[in-house]
Structures are given as C-alpha cells and as structure tokens.
Amino acid sequence: MSKVSPAPNDTENVKIKTNDWYASGKEIDEKCEDMLGSHEWQKANPLTYDGLVTRLEMMKEIGLPSMRVISAGKLKELGRIPRSNEGYQEDLLEAVKRGGKDCNNAPRSIVVFFSHCWLRPNWCQTLEKDLYWNTPERNEAEAAGYTVGDPDGFRHEKALALIELIDWLKRMRQNFYRKPPQVNLNFKDITFDVYEIFIWIDWCCVDQSNPGPDMAALPANVAVSTMLIAAWNDVYERRGWCQVELMMANAFMASGNRILVLEDGFIDRGQPKLVLRFVKLRDPCNKDQCLLTKESDREIIKKLSLIASKSTVFSCLGAAKMYLTQSLFWGFVHVVTGFGGLGFFYWLNSRNVNPGKGKIVKLTPSSCFSW
C-alpha cells in the first residue's frame, strides 16, 4: 500500500455561508423530485448498462450536477480520502461508458455510495485544533479560507478500512466459483466481470465550497448507485444524515435494503461469510432519534425524507417493473405465468420506506456464519 500523504490546505476562494448552502440548490431540488417521479426515469433499470446510462444522461439533460465519484484504484493509491478541491473525482457517466457492459447487459462499473459520519467534523488542520460550529473562532477561520472538518481520523483509518473492504468485495465477485452461495446470493446485483469500483464519498465528490446543488441531487445519486456501504457503529445509528441516506437507499436503490457494513479497522482476510442483522429505519427528522451537528440541516433532511417516503419505485408494481426490465428471462416468465402468478413474488420484494416500519439488512463480512 502506498505511503499516506497529507492533504493540502484548501485554496478555494469561494465561501458560502452555511445557512445559504441549500438555497443554491432549490431549483435543482425541484427538478430532481420531478425526474424521480417520471415514467422515463422509473422504467430505466440501473442494474442494466443501458438503464444506468439513460438515468445518468437524464440527470445531465435536466441540469443536475454530474455525479462525481472516485475510483477504488485512486483511493488505494492515495491512502486517504481527498477533499473535493483536489480534483481526484471523475464524471460517473464517462466512467460507466468506459467500462462498458458484460454479456448480460450489466454495467462493469460498480457504483458504491459510501454512508458515514465524519470522525473530525470540527478539526482545522491549519490551526491544529477543533473549531466548534457557530463560534467566532470558526467563523474567522472559514472567512480566512481555512479548511474546517475532516471525515477521517489522524491515521486515515477509515480510508484504509474502506480500501480493504473494496478489495474484499471485488475478489468475492470475480472469484465466482470459489465463493460460498451466501455471498453470491446477497451480491447478485454485481457483475462477475468487474471493470472498476467507483465510490461516492461526500468529502471528495460534493463541491465543499458550494454543496447546495450536489446535495439537492442526492436522491438521484443514490438511485443510480449499485450498492451502499455504511461505516456502521453506535454513533452512525444516531446521526440524522446517515439515517436519511439509509432511507433514500431503501426508497430508490435496487439493493438499498441490503447494506454492506464497514467495521472499524476492517482488514481483508478473505472472510467467506456474512453476518446478517435486520434493523428498522429511524426517523431522521426526529430530534430524539437522530442528531445533527448543525440543526440548520434539519430542513433539508425533512425535504429528503419526504421525497423518499413518497417513492413508489419499490411498491408491488414498482418491483414488477424492475424485474421485467432487468432481463429477457423475467419478461418470458411474466408472459408464461401472467402477473397473477408472480404477484405474490412481487409483493415479497416490495418495500415499506417509512421510518419505524421500513427494514434493512446489515451484511457484515465474517469468518463465522450468524443470523
């Protein structure tokens, strides 16, 4: 693994007050919601190459910011999570087209949405101290152009653990005949012919000087992702942003009810099994259930929660559409049996996305099988 290098100081000149972050994304927010509810969007299955490309092109056509990702290879080379102004991210549509499709029309580029809570949200590297939110000292530092906040620890332990988990995931899909059925079943949405794994990480893929437009497009970014990896721990469960990301994944992502867990200090030892744990979604708008570093974020979280709760993508009818557009096999089965014959199956694959009722399953790599 490459030697860890320090992140450079922020040199961006544009500074937007935090209270105005989401004002800049209001128009995009409305466009995103309309797009998610459109027939064209919902009939484009992102588990297929053609469907994924269609969705990414639609995002560009209506004026949403291009979804940017960082490749697993670049993350491994750096050994840390870079900030957005360093320029290591790339356009997802270009990456997907470059990777092409496999023999089953599945994209060879795997898109991972990384959900986590920042380990040092108040840390200022320039001053080497914590600067707490809405204090004069922090306001002065931000006005001076200093970077405040870091998603990782001093030793980049989160980045290194994520690199290890991505290596584990890639090998599990490529070594098809040598992996156990349990792993194969839970990651069936990922091709065996992996070109590259691309990761959406807020710190490097959201413009940190003007996050409003990117955050307004967050539901669409979730909806085009192949899977979600969560740095799950006791703190994660109590964070509002983490919980609304889980809610959006359950509402819009094909595999959003199955979350791959990144444990603290994970090391790839070829873990052949998964520990499965079922958990209910918390209400990210409830102050008693979910905490925020900035209470001013509560309004945008309420908006994102409402968009997710109105989703019909994984209703009984939505589940049927997803399977019918995934492959010719499912279309043939539907013609032979009729909707009535598969209705119960589609009902089983529908989801309740409401907090307190919706459920997700946590998948944790392990050497021991457990329920």
N, C-alpha and C positions, 0 to 999 in steps of 0.2 A: 504494500500500500504506500502511496506517495506521502512524503513528508507534509504535515499540516502547515499551511502558510497563513499568516494573519490577514484579516480582511482590511482593505484600505479604508481610510477615512472617507466619509461622504463629502462629495464635492458638488452636489446638486445645488442649484441656486433657487429653484422654485420651491417656496414654502407656503403651504396652505394650512390655515388654522383647522384644528381637528373638528371643530363644530361645523365647518363647511365641507368636510370630506365628502359627504353623501349628497350634498346639494349639486355637486358637479356631475353626479351620476343619475339624477332624477329622470331625465329623458330616456336614458339607456334602460333604466329600471322598467319603465312602461313598455318600451319596445321588447324587452326580454320576456316580460309576462305575456304579451300578445303572441309572441313567437312560440312559447312553450305550449300555449293552448291551441295552436293552429293544427289543422289536419295534416298539412305537408310535413311539419316537424314530427308529429307523433307516428306517422307511417314510415319515417326513415329510421330503421333499426340500427342503432350504433354498434351492435355486435357484428354487423356486416361491414365490409370495407366501403361499399357504395353508400350505405346508410350513414356511416360516420363522416364520410367526405361531404355528403349532402348537408348534414347538420352544421358542420364547420363552415361550409360555404354560405349557408343561410345566415349564420352569425355575422359574417363579414358584410353580406348584402344589406342587412338592415342597420348597419352602423355600430354593432357591438365591437368592443376591443377584441383583437385577435387573441385567442387563448395561447398563452406562452407557457412553455414547460422547459425543464432542464433534463438532459439525458442522464441516465444512470451512469454511463461511462464518464461524463464530465464531472458528476458529483463525486465519483470514486477518485478521479484524478485530483480534484481539489482537496478532498478530505474534510470539507466543511460546507455549510450552507451559505452561498454568496448572497449579497444584497442585490436588489433589482438594478441599481445603477452600474453594477459591474459588467452587465451585458452578456452573461453566460446563458441566458434563456433563449429559446428559439420558437418560431411560429409552429404550432402543432399541426396545422393543415399541411405545411410543407414537409414536416417530418413524417406524417402519415402517408403522403403521396410517395415520398422517397422510399419508405419501407414496403409499399405495395401490399398485396394480399396473398393469402395462401390458397391451396387448391379448393378450399371450401368457402371462398369469398370472405374469410375473416381477416381483419387487419393484422398485419405482422408487427405493427407498432402498438405496444401496450401502454395505456394511459392510466397512471396511478394518481389519485387525488390524495394528498397527504394531509391528514387532520391531526392537529397537535396544539398544545398550549405552549406559549413561549416560556422558556426557563428563566430568562432575564429581561422582562419587559421594560424595566426602568434603567438598565445599565447604559452608561455613557463611556465608551472606550476611550475617548479623548481625555476626559477628566478622571477616568478610572474610579467611578463611584456611581451609586444609584441616584437617579433624579426622579422623584416621585411625581405622579401625574398632577397637573394643575397647580404646581408650586412655582413661585417666581424664578427659582434657580433653573428649573426645567425649561420654562418659557424663554429665559435668556439664552440657554444653551441651544435650543432649537432655532431661535432667531439668529444665532451666530453661525448656524449651519452644521452643528454637531449632530452626529447620529445618536439617537437615544433608542435603546431596545436591541435585543438580540434573542433569537428564538432558541439558541443552543447554550450549552454550558461552556466553561472556560477551556475544556479539553475537547470540544466539539463531539461530545459523547453521543448526542442524538444523531448527528450526521453519520458517524461511524456505524452505529447500530442499524440505521436505515440502509446503508450500503450493504451490510451483511445480510439483511432480510431480503433485499432485492436480488442479491446473488443466489440466495436460497430459492426464491420464487422462480427465477429464470431457469435454474437447473431442474427444479421439480417439473416444469412444463416440457423442457426439452428432453429429459430422460424418461420418456413416456413408459417404456416397457419395464423400467426398473423402479417405478414409484408405486406405493400402495394405492388401492382403489379409493380409500377415503380422501386422500389429497386430490386425486384425479377428479372425483365427483364434485368437490367444493370449488375447484378452479376450472370447471369445464368451459367457461366463457373465454378462456385464454388459449390461443393457438399453440400448437406444438412447435410451429415454425416461427419462433420469436426473432424479430429483427433487432429491436431495441426496446427497452422500457423507459418511458418518459414520465417525469414526475412533476405534478403541480404542487409547488410549495409557496405559500403566501409571501414569505420574505424575499424570494428572488423572482417570483412570477407576477406579483402585483406591483405596479409602479408606486413605490413607497413615498414619493413626493406628491402624488396625486392619486390616491387609491380609489376615489369615488367611482369612476367608470368601471374599473375591474371588479369591484365589489358588487356593483349593480348587476353585472353579468354573471355573478357567482352561480345561480341556479343552472344556467346553460352550461357552464364549465363542468359542473357536477354531472349533468345529463349526458355529456359526451365522454366521460371517463369510463374506463373499463372496470375499475375497482377502487375501493377506498382502503387505505392503510391508516390506522389510528394508533398514535402513541398513547395507549390507554394506561391510566393509573388513577389513583384516588382523586388527584387534582383534576384530571381530564373530565371525569364524570360530573364535576361541579361547575364547569365553565360553560357560559352561555354560547359562545361562538362555536365551541366543539359540538355542543348538542344540536345547534341549528344545522351544522354541517351533516350530522348523522340523519337528521330529519329530512333534509333535502336529498341526501343519498337514497334514503328509503322511498322517497317520492318520485325520483327521476332516474336513478341509476339502475341498470339492468341487474347488477349484482349488489345493489345497495342494501339488501337485507342480510348480507354476509360480509362482515368486516374482518380484514386481516389485522391482527394485533401486533404492534411493535412493542416488545417489552424493553424496559430499561436495561441497557448493557447487552442487548442480544448479540450472540455470536453464532455464526453459521456452522453447525456441526452436522449438517445433513439430517436434521430432525425429520423422521419419516412420517410422523402422525400429527394430528391436530387435536387440541383440547377445545371442546365446544361448550359455550356458555350462552344461554338465552337471556337477554335483558330487555326491559321496556324503555321506550324513549321517554326522556324527561321533557318537561315544558321549558324551553329556553327563554320564554317571556316571564316566567315566574321567578321573582327575586329570591324566594326562599329555596328554590331548587337549583337555580343556575346563577353564578356570579359573573360580574364583568369588571374589568379593570377600569373602564370608563362607562358610567351609567348613560352617557350620551349615545352609546351604541345600541341602547335598548330599542330605540325606534326602528332602526334598520333591521334588527333581529325580528321584531314583530312583523315587519313587512315580508321578510324572507320566510318566516313561519307560515304566514297567511298564504303565500304563493304555494308553498309545499302542501299545506293542508287541502288546498283546492284541486290538487293534481288528480287526474283520472287515468294517468299512464298505466298504473297497476291495479285498476279496478278489474273486475272479471272480464269485461270486454277488452280492456287495455292489455291484459295478459294474453288474451287470444290473438290480438293484433301482433304482439311481439313475437309469439311463436310462429305465426303464419308467415311473417316476413323474414324469419331467420334462415329458413332453408326450404328447398323443394320437398323434403321429406315430410315436414309438418303440413305443408299445403296438401300433399297427397293423402295423409292420414285424415285431414279435415274433410276432404271430399268423400272419402270412403265411409267415415263414421257419422258425418254431419255434426253440427255444433252441439246437438243434444248429447251425442256420445262422448264428447270431450268437455262438456260444460262443467262437470264435477272437477276435472283436472284443472281447468282454468280457474275455478273458484279457489282451489287449494293454492294456486300460485298468485292469487290476488293479495293485496296488502292493505292494512289499515295504517295510515301515516300519521294519525293524530297522537299527540303526546299522551302518555299514560295507557294507551291502547296498542299503538304500534310496537312491534317487536323486531329485534335484530339478533343475529347470532354472531358471537365473537369467535374467531378462529385463531388459535394461538399455536404456533409450531412447537412440537414437543416430541420427546422420545417415548412418552407413555400415553396410551390412549385413555381418555376420560370423558364422561358426559357431565 
